[in-house]
Amino acid sequence: MTIHFKTKKINIARYYRAIRRVEMLNSSYAAWKQFKKQWEIFVIPLDEAEKYKKFYEHLKLEGKGGMAWGMTGKNVLYWFVTDSRNPFIFRQNLGPGFHECLHALYQQEIGTSHVTYRTRGNPIGAPNMFGKKGPAATVIVHDNWYGTKKKITVWFHHGGWIPMRMPYIPVEKTRKIYNI
């Protein structure tokens, strides 16, 4: 895995460990090794997002403001973060990073087979996709993110121990749930 850190302040090792943790907890060491071989990740400060607009202008995104966000393509992940060493900013940055890493994991492990949404979504923002079909890499992550919200707590050391709720969607369980 090649990670391109375009940031100046964040601790690269902490972000690398966070990516590794979300991938291995939701899959396996073998999947993590494959992820490292295939994927390229760009970690970009939010204030430089405009420079990278060519990567996402086709998505017609509204302004994301000052919040971290990301997007996943074929073997590439763009993660726009607040460039800060503050432990609370680290936590804010991780949520969207975990989300995009899970899209990448499911793209790698499940592929593009279409599966049916199982949850109704979040009443404050997420559309009701229940019963519709979509790519597994999208459906599984969004079903969990907006619907079941299954998570585990992991701890990161950042000047002190910081708890972080991480989506927990193991690949093997989802293969059974979605009949893949």
KOLTIVEX-501908 format. One line per 10 residues: number of its first residue (from 0); their letters; for each residue x, y, z of N, C-alpha, C, O. Coordinates in Angstrom, 3 decimals. Each point is the difference from the previous one (the first is absolute). Example, Ala and Ser with C-alpha at 12.3 -4.5 7.8 and 13.67 -1.06 7.14 Angstrom:
BEGIN
0 = as = 13.190:-5.690:7.800:-0.890:1.190:0.000:0.900:1.200:0.000:1.036:-0.019:0.665; -1.386:1.069:-1.385:0.820:1.190:0.060:-0.770:1.090:0.730:0.509:1.108:0.169
***
This chain:
BEGIN
0 = mtihfktkki = 0.861:-1.166:0.000:-0.861:1.166:0.000:0.901:1.220:0.000:0.958:0.107:0.766; -1.292:0.771:-1.623:0.711:1.264:-0.022:-0.921:1.050:0.587:-1.116:0.205:-0.478; 1.595:0.458:1.522:-0.774:1.094:0.579:0.746:1.293:-0.302:1.172:0.158:0.343; -1.870:0.754:-0.987:0.571:1.314:-0.307:-0.569:0.989:1.009:-1.164:0.391:-0.090; 1.980:0.005:1.038:-0.431:0.993:0.978:0.346:1.377:-0.536:1.174:0.359:-0.100; -2.194:0.410:-0.241:0.186:1.365:-0.484:-0.091:0.990:1.165:0.047:1.214:-0.194; -0.177:-1.752:1.384:-0.155:0.808:1.204:1.372:0.366:0.563:1.017:-0.577:-0.386; -1.007:1.535:1.296:1.254:0.433:0.608:0.050:-0.288:1.500:1.087:-0.118:0.564; -2.236:0.005:0.086:-0.031:-0.078:1.462:-0.354:-1.367:0.565:0.467:-0.342:1.086; -1.270:-0.448:-1.779:-0.495:-1.234:0.619:1.105:-1.038:0.159:0.992:0.007:-0.728
10 = niaryyrair = -1.187:-0.892:1.686:0.948:-1.061:0.280:-0.294:-1.167:-0.948:-1.011:-0.689:0.138; 1.890:0.489:-1.077:-0.199:-1.003:-1.052:-0.149:-1.408:0.581:-0.851:-0.766:-0.450; 1.667:0.422:1.440:-0.056:-1.350:0.578:-1.358:-0.283:0.638:-0.504:-1.119:-0.100; -0.095:2.112:0.752:-1.319:-0.199:0.629:-1.070:-0.299:-1.041:-0.839:-0.881:0.190; 0.877:1.610:-1.273:-1.004:-0.216:-1.049:0.218:-1.347:-0.680:-0.968:-0.687:-0.328; 2.204:0.306:0.115:0.294:-1.305:-0.586:-0.549:-1.114:0.893:-0.640:-0.930:-0.491; 0.889:1.021:1.807:-0.484:-1.021:0.937:-1.526:-0.049:0.026:-0.583:-1.076:0.129; -0.060:2.224:-0.249:-1.471:0.028:-0.019:-0.537:-0.708:-1.234:-0.959:-0.766:0.092; 1.562:1.010:-1.233:-0.414:-0.660:-1.248:0.197:-1.513:0.135:-0.883:-0.787:-0.340; 2.037:0.406:0.835:0.288:-1.434:0.172:-1.014:-0.654:0.937:-0.469:-1.109:-0.257
20 = rvemlnssya = 0.140:1.793:1.327:-0.912:-0.572:0.997:-1.396:-0.215:-0.578:-0.591:-1.062:0.197; 0.055:2.056:-0.906:-1.355:-0.166:-0.548:-0.025:-1.113:-1.048:-0.975:-0.748:-0.078; 2.011:0.632:-0.713:0.047:-1.043:-1.026:0.121:-1.395:0.619:-0.716:-0.919:-0.396; 1.619:0.761:1.365:0.216:-1.327:0.577:-1.154:-0.446:0.891:-0.342:-1.182:0.010; -0.265:2.101:0.736:-1.115:-0.399:0.859:-1.231:-0.413:-0.810:-0.782:-0.844:0.436; 0.617:1.436:-1.600:-1.162:-0.327:-0.823:0.294:-1.088:-1.027:-0.904:-0.440:-0.710; 2.152:0.003:0.625:0.320:-1.054:-0.949:1.046:-0.935:0.600:-0.279:-0.712:0.965; 1.479:0.715:-1.534:1.036:-0.925:0.459:1.371:0.576:-0.324:0.123:1.005:-0.700; 0.898:-1.663:1.224:1.368:0.432:-0.299:0.292:-0.164:-1.492:0.666:0.847:-0.595; -1.149:-1.913:-0.005:0.218:-0.222:-1.433:-0.639:1.123:-0.825:0.591:0.480:-0.968
30 = awkqfkkqwe = -1.801:-0.066:1.359:-0.671:1.098:-0.705:0.775:1.299:0.182:0.100:0.797:-0.933; 0.448:-0.578:2.126:0.812:1.189:0.255:1.240:0.006:-0.900:0.352:1.033:-0.569; 0.305:-2.185:0.443:1.176:-0.083:-0.877:-0.383:0.311:-1.447:0.728:0.703:-0.702; -1.860:-1.222:0.263:-0.479:0.273:-1.360:-0.334:1.483:-0.152:0.328:0.612:-1.017; -0.967:-0.046:2.010:-0.341:1.428:-0.003:1.264:0.841:-0.151:0.029:0.963:-0.766; 1.013:-1.336:1.505:1.266:0.749:-0.081:0.603:-0.070:-1.399:0.624:0.961:-0.450; -0.800:-2.076:-0.239:0.556:-0.147:-1.350:-0.784:0.800:-1.033:0.594:0.590:-0.902; -1.920:-0.560:1.019:-0.859:0.525:-1.061:-0.396:1.459:0.129:-0.222:0.661:-1.014; 0.129:-0.144:2.216:-0.653:1.285:0.200:0.962:1.163:0.125:1.114:-0.128:0.506; -1.583:1.261:-0.983:0.728:1.265:0.127:-0.922:0.958:0.744:-1.163:0.166:-0.368
40 = ifvipldeae = 1.685:0.461:1.413:-0.792:0.899:0.828:0.629:1.387:-0.022:1.207:0.152:0.187; -2.037:0.847:-0.417:0.439:1.393:0.056:-0.646:0.639:1.217:-1.227:0.043:0.093; 2.029:0.455:0.842:-0.500:0.715:1.175:0.298:1.475:-0.256:1.157:0.419:-0.027; -2.222:0.359:-0.161:0.109:1.370:-0.489:-0.649:0.960:0.999:-1.095:-0.273:0.491; 1.761:1.399:-0.183:-0.636:0.982:0.888:-1.255:0.591:-0.643:-0.043:0.220:-1.210; -0.965:0.032:2.024:-1.255:0.576:-0.502:0.218:1.304:-0.736:-0.665:0.269:-1.000; 1.586:0.542:1.484:0.200:1.299:-0.641:0.685:-0.103:-1.363:0.132:1.004:-0.699; 0.301:-2.194:0.318:0.571:-0.220:-1.330:-0.915:-0.837:-0.895:0.401:-0.399:-1.093; -1.609:0.136:1.541:-0.929:-0.857:-0.745:-0.265:0.538:-1.405:-0.163:-0.776:-0.941; 0.121:2.079:0.799:-0.280:0.611:-1.305:1.058:-0.385:-1.041:-0.312:-0.125:-1.185
50 = kykkfyehlk = 1.558:-0.062:1.626:1.083:-0.401:-0.911:-0.258:-1.379:-0.608:0.490:-0.311:-1.085; -1.257:-0.503:1.790:-0.244:-1.385:-0.414:-1.403:-0.189:-0.567:-0.478:-1.129:-0.109; -0.169:2.205:-0.244:-1.384:-0.046:-0.464:-0.181:-0.919:-1.215:-1.066:-0.588:-0.174; 2.087:0.465:-0.654:-0.111:-0.852:-1.193:-0.321:-1.453:0.361:-0.538:-0.739:-0.825; 0.866:0.326:2.060:-0.275:-1.368:0.422:-1.459:-0.209:0.383:-0.491:-1.129:-0.037; -0.208:2.199:0.404:-1.366:-0.170:0.497:-1.029:0.918:-0.635:-1.165:-0.039:0.397; 1.546:0.866:-1.370:-0.979:0.934:-0.571:-1.155:-0.711:-0.702:-1.100:0.547:-0.076; 1.328:-1.751:-0.437:-1.064:-0.769:-0.660:-1.089:-0.439:0.981:-1.090:-0.385:-0.423; 1.371:0.437:1.725:-0.975:-0.424:1.002:-0.992:1.099:0.365:-0.994:-0.257:0.680; 1.262:1.479:-1.128:-0.885:1.144:0.255:-0.272:0.157:1.499:-1.147:0.149:0.422
60 = legkggmawg = 2.211:-0.185:0.367:-0.123:0.133:1.453:-0.247:1.447:0.389:0.581:0.922:-0.574; -1.443:-0.740:1.547:-0.183:1.324:0.592:1.191:0.242:0.916:0.714:-0.941:0.349; -0.496:2.175:0.039:1.106:0.329:0.892:-0.043:-0.817:1.271:-1.043:-0.086:0.647; 2.147:-0.508:-0.284:0.075:-0.824:1.199:0.355:0.839:1.228:0.030:-0.523:1.114; 0.237:1.802:-1.303:0.309:0.846:1.145:1.300:-0.402:0.658:0.961:-0.357:-0.682; -0.921:0.410:1.987:1.224:-0.283:0.738:0.066:-1.398:0.570:0.788:-0.250:0.911; -1.595:-0.673:-1.420:-0.006:-1.364:0.537:0.782:-0.945:-0.908:-0.012:0.131:-1.224; 0.689:-1.083:1.856:0.736:-1.011:-0.746:-0.972:-0.822:-0.847:-1.146:-0.216:0.395; 1.603:-0.237:-1.549:-0.822:-0.819:-0.869:0.924:-0.777:-0.930:1.214:0.201:0.013; -1.783:-1.077:-0.807:0.821:-0.774:-0.914:-0.819:-0.610:-1.107:-1.225:0.112:-0.038
70 = mtgknvlywf = 1.938:-0.764:-0.870:-0.646:-0.727:-1.087:0.930:-1.120:-0.439:1.221:0.095:0.121; -1.823:-1.148:-0.628:0.746:-1.179:-0.402:-0.250:-0.277:-1.471:-1.142:0.003:-0.461; 2.219:-0.243:-0.268:-0.084:-0.380:-1.406:0.555:-1.408:-0.154:0.069:-0.754:0.970; 0.321:0.405:-2.171:0.568:-1.328:-0.233:1.457:-0.008:0.465:0.875:0.585:-0.638; -0.639:-1.254:1.749:1.321:-0.117:0.617:0.633:1.324:0.401:1.220:0.097:0.137; -2.047:0.913:0.049:0.495:1.294:0.488:-1.019:0.591:0.958:-1.209:-0.105:-0.210; 1.717:0.730:1.266:-0.849:0.581:1.026:0.502:1.419:0.258:1.194:0.207:0.216; -2.095:0.762:-0.236:0.332:1.388:0.304:-0.649:0.340:1.332:-1.204:-0.178:0.184; 2.017:0.667:0.739:-0.467:0.289:1.351:0.385:1.436:0.320:1.181:0.313:0.151; -2.167:0.551:-0.047:0.220:1.417:0.268:-0.156:0.221:1.504:-1.062:-0.269:0.561
80 = vtdsrnpfif = 2.117:0.757:0.091:0.044:0.097:1.455:0.347:1.415:0.458:0.540:0.806:-0.758; -0.862:-0.532:2.009:0.474:1.215:0.641:1.433:-0.274:0.436:0.251:-0.939:0.757; 0.682:1.744:-1.225:1.426:-0.215:0.256:0.362:0.560:1.375:0.321:1.181:0.132; -0.375:-2.033:0.885:0.236:0.428:1.372:0.522:-1.167:0.825:-0.293:-1.158:-0.296; 1.065:1.467:1.332:0.479:-1.027:0.934:-0.950:-0.166:1.188:0.237:-0.853:0.855; -1.270:1.624:-0.788:-0.956:-0.041:1.095:-0.663:-1.386:0.057:-0.498:-0.472:-1.022; 0.477:-0.192:2.189:-0.595:-1.336:0.086:-1.490:-0.038:-0.333:-0.494:-1.014:-0.493; -0.226:2.102:0.755:-1.429:0.016:-0.319:-0.214:0.133:-1.512:-0.954:-0.551:-0.549; 1.833:1.271:-0.103:-0.051:0.097:-1.467:0.357:-1.362:-0.601:-0.589:-0.409:-1.000; 1.541:-0.287:1.599:0.352:-1.356:-0.438:-1.247:-0.877:-0.004:-0.250:-0.718:-0.968
90 = rqnlgpgfhe = -0.533:0.771:2.046:-1.247:-0.780:0.079:-0.981:0.406:-1.095:-0.612:-0.859:-0.634; 0.461:2.158:0.409:-0.923:0.477:-1.038:0.437:-0.476:-1.380:-0.838:-0.344:-0.835; 2.138:0.324:0.594:0.516:-0.436:-1.296:-0.199:-1.496:-0.231:-0.199:-0.436:-1.133; 0.252:-0.352:2.215:-0.056:-1.458:-0.155:-1.337:-0.515:-0.518:-0.023:-0.948:-0.785; -1.084:1.543:1.201:-1.312:-0.500:-0.431:-0.117:-0.122:-1.514:-0.284:-1.089:-0.500; 0.495:2.174:-0.245:-0.065:-0.112:-1.460:1.084:-0.914:-0.574:-0.223:-0.668:-1.009; 1.385:0.636:1.642:1.066:-0.891:-0.469:-0.392:-1.455:0.150:0.229:-0.802:-0.905; -0.824:0.448:2.053:-0.470:-1.367:0.208:-1.049:-0.359:-1.046:0.028:-1.086:-0.579; -0.944:2.005:0.349:-1.074:-0.229:-0.968:0.581:-0.320:-1.380:-0.408:-0.967:-0.642; 1.352:1.777:0.196:0.600:-0.216:-1.332:0.847:-1.265:-0.029:0.023:-0.698:-1.014
100 = clhalyqqei = 0.670:0.391:2.100:0.792:-1.232:0.046:-0.896:-1.233:-0.111:0.382:-0.999:-0.608; -1.574:1.075:1.197:-0.931:-1.121:-0.114:-0.537:-0.136:-1.419:-0.186:-1.117:-0.483; -0.064:2.233:-0.189:-0.377:-0.089:-1.415:1.116:-0.715:-0.772:-0.267:-0.879:-0.819; 1.503:1.263:1.088:1.142:-0.607:-0.689:0.098:-1.497:0.317:0.211:-0.817:-0.896; -0.363:0.472:2.166:0.076:-1.402:0.401:-1.041:-0.841:-0.722:0.315:-1.070:-0.520; -1.547:1.546:0.486:-1.062:-0.769:-0.649:0.146:-0.016:-1.515:-0.392:-0.971:-0.647; 0.945:2.020:0.081:0.289:-0.020:-1.431:1.030:-1.089:-0.291:-0.115:-0.724:-0.989; 1.109:0.615:1.847:1.063:-0.992:-0.177:-0.481:-1.418:0.291:0.287:-0.919:-0.767; -1.011:0.731:1.861:-0.352:-1.345:0.464:-1.279:-0.557:-0.627:-0.093:-1.208:-0.218; -0.880:2.048:-0.074:-1.283:-0.466:-0.523:-0.119:0.310:-1.486:-0.553:-0.796:-0.759
110 = gtshvtyrtr = 1.061:1.929:0.349:-0.072:0.369:-1.408:-1.225:0.831:-0.308:-0.500:0.736:0.851; 0.025:-0.861:-2.072:-1.086:0.860:-0.460:-1.343:-0.713:-0.090:-0.941:0.521:-0.598; 0.847:-1.712:1.188:-1.294:-0.679:-0.046:-1.051:0.891:0.647:0.284:0.694:0.977; -1.482:-0.712:-1.516:-1.067:0.850:0.529:-0.779:-0.745:1.078:-0.336:-1.176:-0.139; 0.066:1.899:1.210:-0.759:-0.559:1.122:-1.100:0.994:0.369:0.019:1.156:-0.424; -0.963:-1.621:1.210:-1.157:0.815:0.371:0.227:0.681:1.344:0.489:-0.617:0.946; -0.853:1.903:-0.873:0.055:0.724:1.271:-0.937:-0.672:0.990:-1.114:-0.386:-0.354; 1.567:0.244:1.600:-0.784:-0.683:1.030:-0.581:0.963:1.026:-0.965:-0.346:0.681; 1.526:1.545:-0.552:-0.493:0.941:1.002:-0.648:1.202:-0.668:0.253:0.286:-1.170; -1.070:0.394:1.905:-0.775:1.121:-0.536:0.767:1.305:-0.033:-0.491:0.973:-0.571
120 = gnpigapnmf = 1.653:-0.913:1.149:0.784:1.229:-0.033:-0.268:0.904:1.182:-0.827:-0.294:0.863; 1.531:1.376:-0.848:-0.068:0.968:1.085:-1.055:1.045:-0.337:0.073:0.613:-1.065; -1.046:-0.393:1.936:-1.054:0.966:-0.318:0.505:1.432:-0.162:-0.706:0.834:-0.567; 1.911:-0.530:1.051:0.513:1.362:-0.147:1.107:0.063:-1.046:1.135:0.348:0.325; -1.438:-0.668:-1.534:0.985:0.195:-1.051:0.160:-1.131:-0.990:-0.002:0.240:-1.208; 0.139:-1.455:1.678:0.229:-1.107:-0.922:-1.313:-0.378:-0.680:-1.041:-0.063:0.653; 1.084:-0.186:-1.944:-1.233:-0.373:-0.690:-0.469:-1.392:0.412:0.796:-0.835:0.430; -2.076:0.602:-0.565:-0.562:-1.318:0.282:0.262:-0.871:-1.225:-0.672:0.134:-1.023; 1.651:-1.025:1.136:0.375:-0.855:-1.122:-0.489:-1.431:0.200:0.321:-0.877:-0.803; -1.085:0.629:1.852:-0.444:-1.341:0.344:-0.590:-0.713:-1.223:-0.888:0.522:-0.674
130 = gkkgpaatvi = 1.402:-1.724:0.406:-0.518:-0.817:-1.090:0.615:0.285:-1.357:-0.213:-0.765:-0.941; 0.976:1.857:0.814:0.649:0.306:-1.279:1.326:-0.733:-0.073:0.563:-0.398:1.020; -0.070:0.226:-2.244:1.281:-0.681:-0.190:1.088:1.012:-0.286:-0.248:1.077:-0.542; 1.466:-1.451:0.923:1.165:0.831:-0.260:1.258:-0.831:0.147:-0.063:-1.162:0.402; 1.220:1.755:-0.728:1.268:-0.731:0.137:0.274:-0.345:1.464:-0.223:0.826:0.886; 0.700:-2.025:-0.636:0.245:-0.466:1.366:0.882:0.966:0.778:-0.251:0.252:1.179; 1.286:0.296:-1.826:0.922:0.905:0.688:-0.708:1.245:0.516:0.459:0.621:0.958; -1.560:-0.254:-1.576:-0.779:1.154:0.447:-1.085:-0.440:0.976:-0.130:0.572:1.082; -0.640:-1.573:-1.452:-1.155:-0.430:0.783:0.392:-0.436:1.411:-0.604:0.452:0.973; 1.598:-1.318:-0.850:0.363:-0.554:1.306:0.442:1.104:0.956:-0.434:0.037:1.151
140 = vhdnwygtkk = 1.282:0.848:-1.618:0.502:1.076:0.867:-1.131:0.950:0.376:-0.110:0.389:1.163; -0.728:-0.009:-2.118:-1.076:0.944:0.301:-1.116:-0.638:0.820:-0.615:0.680:0.822; 0.337:-1.959:-1.021:-0.958:-0.687:0.862:0.445:0.097:1.454:-0.809:0.271:0.887; 2.098:-0.494:-0.648:0.503:0.076:1.362:0.064:1.451:0.476:-0.423:0.310:1.113; 0.947:0.570:-1.948:0.237:1.394:0.396:-1.304:0.710:0.356:-0.061:0.736:0.985; -0.979:-0.958:-1.788:-1.265:0.709:0.205:-1.076:-0.855:0.648:-1.020:0.522:0.451; 1.236:-1.819:-0.402:-1.053:-0.886:0.491:0.351:-0.689:1.295:-0.335:0.492:1.078; 1.014:-1.640:-1.168:0.240:-0.808:1.189:0.995:0.637:0.956:-0.103:-0.188:1.212; 1.054:0.930:-1.732:1.009:0.720:0.801:0.774:-0.913:0.946:0.284:0.379:1.136; 0.055:-1.574:-1.597:0.805:-0.890:0.833:1.423:0.552:0.071:0.640:0.249:-1.022
150 = kitvwfhhgg = -0.165:-0.065:2.252:1.323:0.583:0.196:0.692:-0.680:1.172:-0.633:-0.650:0.832; 1.937:0.818:-0.792:0.783:-0.418:1.154:0.834:1.207:0.422:0.234:0.913:-0.792; 0.205:-0.920:2.032:0.841:1.084:0.486:1.450:-0.443:-0.081:0.366:-1.068:0.491; 0.447:1.895:-1.111:1.441:-0.233:-0.045:0.668:1.217:0.637:-0.571:1.090:0.046; 1.772:-1.299:0.435:0.713:1.070:0.697:1.252:0.367:-0.768:0.728:-0.868:-0.483; -0.489:2.154:0.376:1.199:0.515:-0.651:0.761:0.857:1.002:-0.601:0.739:0.779; 1.915:-0.843:-0.804:0.805:0.828:0.887:0.387:1.269:-0.754:0.634:-0.044:-1.054; -1.030:1.157:1.622:0.283:1.303:-0.623:0.214:1.001:1.133:-0.832:0.879:0.225; 1.948:-1.018:0.483:0.253:0.813:1.169:-0.733:-0.544:1.218:0.330:0.371:1.126; -1.259:-1.192:-1.311:-0.813:-0.689:0.984:-0.824:-0.996:-0.789:0.014:0.029:-1.231
160 = wipmrmpyip = -0.722:-0.896:1.901:-0.796:-1.001:-0.710:-1.334:0.597:-0.410:-0.727:0.560:0.821; 0.420:-0.689:-2.100:-1.225:0.557:-0.565:-0.880:-1.142:-0.512:0.436:-0.781:-0.845; -1.677:0.674:1.350:-0.901:-1.035:-0.538:-0.611:0.482:-1.316:-0.295:1.182:-0.172; 0.119:-2.101:-0.723:-0.626:0.323:-1.286:-0.935:-1.131:-0.360:0.385:-1.168:0.055; -1.621:1.504:-0.428:-0.957:-1.006:-0.455:0.284:-0.263:-1.475:-0.006:0.917:-0.821; 0.253:-2.173:0.502:0.361:-0.393:-1.354:-1.081:-0.915:-0.572:-0.452:-0.919:0.683; 0.032:1.158:-1.928:-0.971:-0.925:-0.611:0.558:-1.419:0.011:1.183:-0.222:-0.262; -2.044:-0.716:0.565:0.398:-1.398:0.062:-0.898:-0.795:-0.930:-1.138:-0.328:0.336; 1.672:0.026:-1.514:-0.753:-0.695:-1.032:0.898:-1.102:-0.575:0.453:0.122:-1.138; -0.188:-1.179:1.885:0.915:-1.034:-0.484:-0.437:-0.590:-1.339:-1.176:-0.290:-0.221
170 = vektrkiyni = 2.144:0.123:-0.652:-0.264:-0.503:-1.349:-0.722:-1.342:0.037:-0.972:-0.198:-0.729; 1.436:-0.723:1.569:-0.604:-1.340:0.011:-1.465:0.033:0.443:-0.823:-0.743:-0.535; 0.494:1.592:1.502:-1.401:0.117:0.417:-0.852:0.570:-1.124:-1.117:-0.460:-0.233; 1.635:1.445:-0.449:-0.804:0.623:-1.055:-0.190:-0.922:-1.191:-1.018:0.083:-0.687; 1.962:-0.944:0.434:-0.190:-0.983:-1.083:-1.253:-0.837:0.280:-0.762:-0.311:-0.915; 0.558:-0.047:2.178:-1.178:-0.796:0.370:-1.272:0.842:-0.038:-1.024:-0.446:-0.517; 1.083:1.650:1.055:-1.181:0.864:0.072:-0.516:0.351:-1.396:-1.207:-0.018:-0.244; 2.123:0.335:-0.665:-0.387:0.424:-1.348:0.034:-1.129:-1.023:-0.197:0.238:-1.191; 0.446:-1.465:1.646:0.063:-1.173:-0.888:0.973:0.188:-1.158:-0.339:-0.216:-1.164; 1.534:0.616:1.509:1.032:0.243:-1.029:0.982:-1.149:-0.005:0.947:0.001:-0.787
***
